[in-house]
Amino acid sequence: MTEYLCDTLCNGLRVISAPMPHHHSAEVLIYIGVGSRHENPRKAGVSHFLEHMLFKGTQEYPTGLALERAFEAIGGSANAATDSETTCFHSRIHPNHIERGIAIFASMMQRPLFKDMEMERRVILEEAMGDLNETGRQINSDNIIAGLLFPGHPLGQPTVGNRSAIARLSLGQLQRHHATYYTPHNAVLAVAGPVEHRHVVAAAQQHFGHWQGDIAPPPKKWTDFSGTDKPLRWVRDAGSQISMQLAFLLPGRDSEHAVNLRVLRRLLGWGGMSRLMLRLREELGLTYAVDASLGLYADAGTLAIDLAVSAENLGQATIAILDILTELHTTEVARDELDHVLNCYRCDLDYSRDQVDEMVLRYAWGELANCRRTIADDLAGIDKVTAPGLQQTVGELLTPANLRGAIVGPYRTSDRKAVEKIIASWRPGHDI
C-alpha cells in the first residue's frame, strides 16, 4: 500500500496526503523551507519573528483572536515551530472541515497583515531571555554547542536570534523575508487522516492555486569540518546541578552513516535499557536522566548527549560517558543488544502509523528536504544494520576531533580542570 501521495500544482506547491481511513481526526500542515540558517547576523531571528507575525491576523481574519477562533470552530488549534532549516505550521482539524482548514492556512501564508509588531517583539524578547542568565550570558546548552560546532555560520546562531537583532528588525525586513521565502516552490502542504487525495488536491488548488513567487535562494553551505582549538565552553550559573552536553560534529543527512547514526542514538539514549541510562543511572547513580539526540541537516549534523549532574559527580559522569563511547570504538555491539535496539525501533515505526501528526510531519518534511523516507524505507534500512557497520561509523565520526562540550551551572574551578583534563586525554582504545 502506498504510504502517501504527492502532486505538484502548476505554481510549484507540492501537495501530500497520507490516507488513514480509520482515524477520527486529521492533521493539516504546511512546511516552508526557511529557518535560522537562511539569515545573516543582522537579521538573526527574522524567520522565527515572521512565524509569530503570521498568527496576528490576515485579510480574512483581521486579528489573532479571529484567526484562533476560526481554527477552534473546525476542531483545531494551530501551532508553529521554526528550526534551522524550516518553519512548520500545523493544526489538528476535524475531518469534516479539512477544506476549511486549508483555506485558513492559505490566508495565513499569503495574506498576513503584520499587525501588532511591537507587542510581538516584546513577547519574542521575553522568549529570548529564557536562554540567558541574570548576567546576560547564554545558558541554553543547545545554543552553546551550535556556536562551538558551527562558528561564524548561521547554523551556529540561536533560532530565536539575539536580543540586539530582534530589537532592530523592521517591518520592511519581515515583509521582504516573507516575499522571498514564503513562495509555493518553497512550500509543502500535507494532510493526514481519513482523506481522499483528490479532495486535498482540489482544496489546495482552490485556495493556494493563485499563490505566486520565485524560487527561494539556498542557504549558506557548511563546509568547514576543521574544528576549533577550544572544544569546551563553560558558563557559571546559579542552581543545584550542572547541565552538560557533549556533542559530535557529523556529516549531513545524505551521509552513508545516517541509518547507523539513528540506531546509535537509540543504543546510547533511548529508554531505560540504553547504555547511558544503564551506566550513569542504574549502575552508578550519577543522574536522574541522561539522553542522546540526533540532528541531521542538509550538509552537517550533531549527535548530542545531555544530562544534569551535581558538581561533585561531574568528573565521574564525564568519565562514564567517554568509557561508553570508547567501548563502542573497541568492541562490536553484541547480537542480543543490537536485536533489542532494532526491535524497539521497528515497534516505534509501526506505532507512528497510528499518529496523524507523525505521518504528516514525516512525509511533508521529507518532500521539502529532499529526504523522502517512508516507514517501509526505514524498516528496510535498519534491516541492513550490522555490528561491524556501527563500529565503523563510531570510529569515523565519534572522535575526539569532532567532540565539543557545553557545561553550565555552579561548577568549581577544580571541576573544570578535572573535566578538561579528562576530555583532552580521551583517546578511544586507551584508558582515561
N, C-alpha and C positions, 0 to 999 in steps of 0.2 A: 504494500500500500504506500502511495506517495505521502510523505510526511507533510509537505506543504506545496503550494502552488504559487507561481510568481508570474506576473505580467508587467510590462512596462508601457506606460501611457506615452502618447506622442510627444509630450513635453519632457519626458525623461524620468518621471516619477515611477519608481518601482512599487508595485502593489502585491502584497503577500497575504495569503490566507492559509491558516492551519486548521482544517476541519476537525472538530472534536464534538461529534454529534450528540453524545450522551451527557454533555455538561449543561448546566443551567445558567451559566454566566459567560460573558465574552470579555476579551481584553482588546482594546484598541490602542495602538501605539504608533507614534511617528518618530523616527530617528533622523537627526540632522548631523551631517559629517563636519562638526565643528566643536572644538574644545580648547583647552588652555594651550595646547601645543601649536595652535594657529595664531598665537598672539605674540607681540613683541613686548618688552618690559614696560613701555609707556602705556600700553593698553592691557596690562595684565589683569585678568578678571572680567574682561568685557563679555566673553561668552556666557559666563555664569550670571552676570548682571542682566544680560539680554534675556536669558531664560526666565528670570524673575519678572521682567517687564512684560512678558507675553501673557502673564496672568492678571495684568492690571486693567484689562478692558480691550475690546475690539469694536469695530464699527457696528456689528450686530449686537454686541453685549457691552455696553459703554462703561461698565465698572467691573472691578474684580468680583464684587458680590453678585452681580448679574451673571457673570461667567460661571461662578461656583454654583449658583442656583440652577443654571441650565444643565450642568453636569449632574447635580443631585436629582433633578427631575427625571433623568433617564437611568437612575440607579448607579451613578458614577461619583467619583471624587478624584479629580485629576491631580496628578503629581508630575514631577520632572526631576531630572538629575543631569549634571554636567560633569564630564570627566576630562581626561587629557585629550581624547580624540573625538568624542561625540557628545551630543545633547539629546536626551530622550524625554519625550512627553508621553504619558500613558494614563489610562483610566479603565477600571472595570466598568462595563456597560451591560445593561440588561439586553439579552439577545433580540428582544422586540424593537430595540432602539439603536441598532448599530449604525444605520444610515444617519441618524441624528447625531450620534457621537462623532462620526467622520466629519459631518458638517461643522460642528463646533471646533474641532481641531483645525479644520481648513480656515476658519475665521481667525483663529489664533496665529497660525503660521503666516497668513497672507495680509491680514488687515489689523494689526495691533495699533493701538492709539498712543502708546508710550506715555501714559498718564502717570502722575504721582511719582515722578522720577526721584525727587529729593527725599520723599518719605522712604522709598525703597532703598535709596542709597544708605540711609541711616540703618535700615534693617540689615543690609549686607555688611556694613561696617561692624555692626554688633556680631554678626556671624564670624567675620574675620578675627574679631577679638578673642573668640573661643580657642584659637590656636596660639595665643600669646600669653605669657605670664605677666605678672604685675610690673615687670621692668620693660615689657615690650619685646622680649625675646621669643622666638619661635619654639614651641614645645610640642608640636604635633610631630611625632616620630616619622610618619609617612612623608610629611613635607621636608623634614630634615634629610632623610635618606634620599629623596628625589634630588635635592640640591647637591648631595655628595655624588650620586651616581651620574647625574647629567648636568655638570657645572656649566653655566653660561648658555644653556639651551632651554627652550620653552618647556620641555619635559621636566625640567628641574624646578619649575615655579608652581606654587600652590594654585589649584583650580579656582579658588575664590579670589585670587590675586593678592595684592598687598594694599595696605591702608592708603598709602600715598597715591597709587594708581587709581584705586576705587574713588578716592575723593576728587580726582580731576577728570574722570571720564565724563564726556559731554553727550548731550542728546544726539548731536550730529554723528559722533563716533558710534553710538549704538545703532543708529539708523543705517549707517554705511556698513557696519558689520552684518546687520540683518539683510541688507540688499545683496551683499557679497556671498554669504554662506547659506541663507535660507532660500534655496532655489530647488526646483524639482529634480535636477540632476544630482543634487547632493542630499537627497532625502529618500527614505523608505517608509511607506505606510503599511502597517500589518495588523491583521485581526486574527485572533484565535478564539475558537468556541464553536457553538452549533451554527455554523455559517455555510453558505454556498459561495464558492469563489466568484461566480458570475455576478452575484449581487454585490459583493465587496468591490469588484472592479467597476461596476456600474455606478455605485455611490462615489467612488474615488473620481471617476470621470466627471460626474456631475459637479462635485464640489472642489476638486483640485485641477480639473482639466484646463482651466484658463490660467493657471499659475505659470509664470514665466521667469526666466533668469538664466544667467550664464553659468558655465561650469566653474565651480569654485576653485581657487588656487590651492595647490597642495601645501601641506605644512613643511616646515624646515626639517630636513632629514637628520637622523642621528648617525654619525659615522665615527665618533671618537671613542674607542674602547681602550684607550691607553691608561686610564685610571688617574688618580691623584696621589700626591705624596702623603696626605693625611687621611687615612681611611676611617677615623673615628671623629665624631663631634659630640662634645659634652656640654650639656646645659644644666646648670644648677637651678633647682626649683624646689619649692616647698612641697611637703607631702610625706606620707608614711612609707612609700615604696618608690623604687626606681623603675621607670619604664625603659626597657631595652629592646631595640630592633636591630637585628643583624640581617643584612640583605646582600644578595649576589646580583651583579650585572649580567644579563643574559642576552642572547640574540633574540630576534623578533618571532612573531607567531608562525612565520613560514619556515622556521628552522626545522631541520630533521629531528631535533631533540624535543619538539613541542609535546608530543604524546608522552614521552618518558618524563618530562617535567611535570605534567599533570599527575602522573602516577606517583612521582617522588613527593610532590606536595602532599598527597594523601598519606603516603607512608610516613612522612615526618609529622604531620599535624592535623589529622582528620579523625577525630573521635578518640575515645578513651584507650583504644588499643594502638594508637600511633606511637612511634618511637619517642617523640618528645614528651608526650604525656606520661608514658610508662616510666621513662627515666627520671624526669625532673619532678613529677608529682608523686607517682606511686612508689618509686624506689628511693628517691632522695628527699622528698617532701620540701622542695625548694620554692614551689609556686602553686598557686591555686589553678592556674590555667596557662597553657602555652600553645601557640597556634602557628601554622605556616600558611602563607598566602602566595599566590602566583598571579602576576600581571604581565601579559604579553602584548606589546604594542606592534605596530607595523614593522619596525626596524630595531627594536630593543625590548628588554623585559627585565623583570625582577622576581626573585624568589626571596621572600622575607620570613623571618622567624621573630615573633613578638611574645614578650612576657613581661609581667610585673613582678618585682622581687625586692626583698628588703636589702638594705645596703650591705649587711654582713654576709649575705648569700650571693652577692653579685659575682664575685670571682668564681665561686664553685659552680654557679649556674653557667657561666661562660665556658668553663672547662667541660661541663657536661654536654653542652651543645656542640662544641668542637669535637668532643670524643665521638658523638653520634655521627657527625659528618665524616670524621676520619674512618669510622667503621664502614661507611658506605663507599669510601675510596678503596679500602683494602680488602673487603670481604663481600662476595656476592650475596644478595638478598636470598634468604632461604626460600625454598619452594613453597612451604606451607604459609609463610608470611606473605609472599607475593600473591599466592592464590587468594588469601583472605582479603588483601587490599583490592585486588581486581574484582572479586565477587561483590564487595561493598560498592565499588564504583559502578558495576553493572546494575545493581539494585537501585542506586540513586538515579541512574539514567532512566530506568523503567519508571520509577516514581515520578520523574519530571513529566512524563506523558500525561499525568493527571492534573497538571497545573497550567492553566491557560496563560498565566503571566510568564512562566518559564519558557513555554513554547514560542510565544510571540517574540520574546527577547532573543532567544536563540536564533531564530530564522531571520529576523529583521537585522540584528547586529551582523550576522554572518554575511548577509547580502550587502550591507553598507560597507563592511570592512574587507569585502572580497575574500572572506574566510568561511566559506559555506561548509558547515558541518552538521549533518543530520545525526540523529541518535544512532541510526544504523552505521554511519561513518565512524562515530566514536566507539561503538561496540567492536567494529572490525579493527580499529586501530589498537585498542587495548588487548585484543586477542594476539597481537604480534609482539607485545612487550615481553622482554626476556630479562633475566637477571644480569647476564653479561652486558646487554644493551643499557640497562640502568647504570651499571658501574661505569661504562664508557662515558655516559652523559655526565655523571658526577665528576669523573676525572677531568673532563674537558672544561666544565663550566663552574663547578662549585669549588673554586680555587682561591687561595689567599689573595691573588692579584685582583680578583673580582669582588672581594668582600669589603663591605662598608658597614659602619655601625653608628647608631644614634643612642645615646644614653642620657636620659632626662630624669632629674629628681634630686633628692638630698644625698648625693654621693659624697664620700670623703676623699681627701687627696690620696690617701693610701689605697682606696678602692680604684681610683683612676690609674695610678701607677701599676697596680697589680694586673688590671684588665688589659691595659695597653701592652704590658709585657707578655701576657698570655696570648693575645692575638698576634702580636709581632712575631712570636716564636712558633706559631702554628704551621706545621708542615705535615700534611696528611701522610700517614705512614710512619710518623715518628711520635714519640711520647711528648706530651705538652708539659 
